[in-house]
Amino acid sequence: MRMFARKMISAYGATAAMAFFMAYTMSDGYGAGSGLLAVVGITALTASPVVFLYGSVISVFFELATKRIPNRPVGLVISGLGHAGFGALFASAVNLTPFFNLAFAATALAYFLIDLLQQLTEGGPHWGKVIAALLAWPIAAAAVVILTY
C-alpha cells in the first residue's frame, strides 16, 4: 500500500513539474497570468493519464527489478536511466518532436527522483514534511504565477 501511495504522489509531482515546464516554454502566444495557467491546466490534463498509468507501471517494474541488484547505487542508476528511457520511448512511440522526447524523459526522471526522496525519508522524522511539500508545491507555484503576472 505504501508503494502505491508513493507512486501516486510521484506521479502528481512529476505531472505538475511537466505542466509548469511546458507552460513556461510554450505559452508565448497565450499571454501571461491566466493564459499561462490555462496552458498548465491543459498540459496537466493531457499528461496526467500518461504519467499516472504508464509511468507508474514502469516505475513499479523498475523498483521490483532493481531490488535484486545487490549494489544499491548501481540499481538506482539503472532505475533512473530506465525511467528516462521509457519516458522518451513513449514520446517517440506517439511520434512527438525531439523536444517532447526530452520533456517526457525529464518528467520520468522527476518521477524517479520524487519517488526516491520519499523512499529515503520514509518513516523518518521529516517524512511528513516531505510529503506535505511535495503535495503543496504545485499550488504554491500557481499562486506565484498568479501574483507575479
N, C-alpha and C positions, 0 to 999 in steps of 0.2 A: 504494500500500500504506500509506503514512503517513496519507493521508486516512482510510482505513478504520480504522486504529488510533486516530486522534484521535476519530472518531465513536463508536467503542465506549467509549472512556474517558469521553467527554462524556455518553453515554447512561447509563453506570454512575453517574457523579457526579450527574446530574440525577435519576435514579431514586431514589438514596439521599436526595437533598435532599427530594424529594416525599414519600418514605416517612416521614422524620422529621417533616416539617412536618405531614403528615396525622395522624401518631400523636399529636403534641402537641395538635392541635386537636380530635381525635375520641376520645381514649382515656379520657374521664372514666368511662365505665361499665366499663372493663376493669381499673381499678386501676393501680398504678404498677409499676415494675420489669419483671417478666417479662410482665405484661399489656401494658405499653407496647411491649415488644419484639415481642410477638405481633402487635400492630397494625402495627408497622413491617414485619414479615415478610409479612403478608397484603397490605399496600399495595404492597410491592416486587414480590411475585409477580404481582399484577394489573396493575401499571403497567409492569413490565419489557417485556413484548411490545410494548406501545403505543410506549414511548419508543425501544426498540431498532429496531423496524421502521418505524413511521410517522414517528417523529421523525428518524431517520437519513436516510430518503429525502427528507423535506422539507429537512433541513439540507444535504444534498448538492446538491439542486436550487438552493437559495438561494446556496450557495457558488459554484457554477458560473455562475449567472445574474448575480451581482453582480461577478464578475471582469471583466466587460466594461464596468463603470462606471468611468470614468477618475478620478473623485473618490472616494478610498477612504473618507473619513468618511461620505459620502452612502450608499455601498454598505453600510457597516456598519449604519447606521441602518435602511436598507431591510431588510437581512437580519434584524436584531434584531426589528423590528416584524413581519416576515413569520413568524418563528419563533413569536412570542407569538400572533399572529393565527391561525395554523394550529393551535396548541395549543388555543386557545379554541374554534375551529371544530370540532375533533374532539370536545370535551366537549359542544358544542351538538348535534352530529350524533347522539350517543348519548343525547340528552335528559337530561343531568345538570343539577343545580341551578346557579345563578349562582356559588355558592361553588366548585364544581368547575371551572367555566369559568375563574375566576380562578386556581385552583390549577394547572390544566393550562397556562394561559398563563405562569404563573410558572415552571413546570417547563421549558417550552420556552425561556424566556428564560435560565434557569440553564444549559440545554444549550448555548445560543449563547455565553454568557459563558465557560463552561469550555472550549469549542472555541476561542474567541478567545484565551484565556490560553495555550493550547497553541500556537497559531499564532505568537503574539508571542514566546514563549520558545524555539520550536523551533530546535535547532542551537546555541543559546547555552549559556553556562556553567552556567546554572541549570535547564536543561531537564529533566534527570534528577530534580532535587529537586522540580520542579513535578509531574511525573508521579507520583513516589512519594507526594507529599502528596495528590494527587487520588485515588489508589488507597487510601490509608491512612485518610483522614478518616472514612469511614463506620464503620470498625472502631473507631476511637478514640471516635467519638460513642456507639456501642453500649456500649463499656466505661464511659464516663462515666455513661450511663443505669443500667447495672447497679450501679456503685459508689455512685451517689448515691441510689438508691431502696431 
